[in-house]
Amino acid sequence: MAATSIKLSDELKARIAPLADAEGISPHAWMLRALAAEAERAEKRADFLAEGRRRLAEARDGAPLYPAEDVFAYLSQRLEDGLAKRPKPLRR
């Protein structure tokens, strides 16, 4: 495991200490958990944006497109009774 040093302002250090204490963990453990959560959030956002770019490219390349209101109506009907006709794609 690699060691890294981090400089915290006195204010931030003072904010972290009671939060860690309230959870019964050390400030170090609290910061590790916070860093891991932030790294995961950033990775998920990057994946989300990459998926959006991929889907946009598919749409530009001719993948079927559906009006949002038709999709919402379809999903609402499926949730209500499970009997819904799939929406028809837009004609291009």
C-alpha positions in Angstrom: 0.0 0.0 0.0 1.4 3.4 -1.0 1.6 6.2 1.5 0.5 9.7 0.5 0.6 12.8 2.5 -2.2 15.4 2.3 -2.3 18.9 3.7 -5.6 19.9 5.2 -6.6 23.3 6.3 -7.2 23.6 10.1 -10.8 24.3 9.3 -11.3 21.1 7.2 -9.5 19.0 9.7 -11.7 20.4 12.5 -14.8 19.6 10.4 -13.7 16.0 9.7 -12.8 15.1 13.3 -16.4 15.2 14.7 -17.8 13.5 11.7 -15.4 10.6 12.0 -16.0 10.5 15.8 -19.7 10.3 15.3 -19.2 7.2 13.2 -16.8 5.7 15.6 -13.9 5.7 13.1 -10.6 7.6 12.8 -10.3 10.7 10.7 -7.9 8.8 8.6 -10.5 6.0 7.9 -13.2 8.7 7.3 -11.0 10.4 4.7 -10.1 7.1 3.0 -13.8 6.3 2.7 -14.6 9.8 1.4 -11.8 9.6 -1.2 -13.0 6.1 -2.3 -16.6 7.4 -2.6 -15.5 10.4 -4.7 -13.3 8.2 -6.9 -16.3 5.9 -7.5 -18.6 8.9 -8.2 -16.1 10.3 -10.7 -15.7 7.0 -12.5 -19.5 6.5 -12.7 -19.8 10.0 -14.2 -17.1 9.2 -16.8 -18.8 6.0 -17.7 -22.2 7.7 -18.0 -20.8 10.4 -20.3 -19.0 7.8 -22.4 -22.2 5.8 -22.7 -24.0 9.0 -23.7 -21.4 9.7 -26.4 -21.7 6.1 -27.7 -25.5 6.3 -27.8 -25.4 9.7 -29.6 -23.1 8.2 -32.2 -25.5 5.2 -32.6 -28.4 7.6 -33.1 -26.4 9.6 -35.7 -25.6 6.3 -37.4 -29.2 5.4 -37.9 -30.3 3.6 -34.7 -34.1 3.8 -34.1 -35.3 6.9 -32.2 -38.5 7.1 -30.2 -40.4 10.2 -29.1 -39.9 10.6 -25.3 -43.6 11.0 -24.6 -44.3 7.7 -26.3 -41.6 5.9 -24.2 -42.9 7.5 -21.0 -46.5 6.4 -21.8 -45.3 2.9 -22.6 -43.3 2.6 -19.4 -46.2 4.0 -17.3 -48.6 1.5 -18.9 -46.2 -1.4 -18.3 -45.9 -0.4 -14.6 -49.7 -0.1 -14.3 -50.8 -3.4 -15.8 -47.9 -4.9 -17.8 -50.0 -4.7 -21.0 -48.5 -2.1 -23.2 -47.7 -1.9 -26.9 -44.2 -0.9 -27.7 -43.8 2.5 -29.2 -43.0 2.8 -32.9 -39.7 4.4 -33.9 -39.7 7.8 -35.7 -39.4 7.6 -39.4 -36.2 9.2 -40.7 
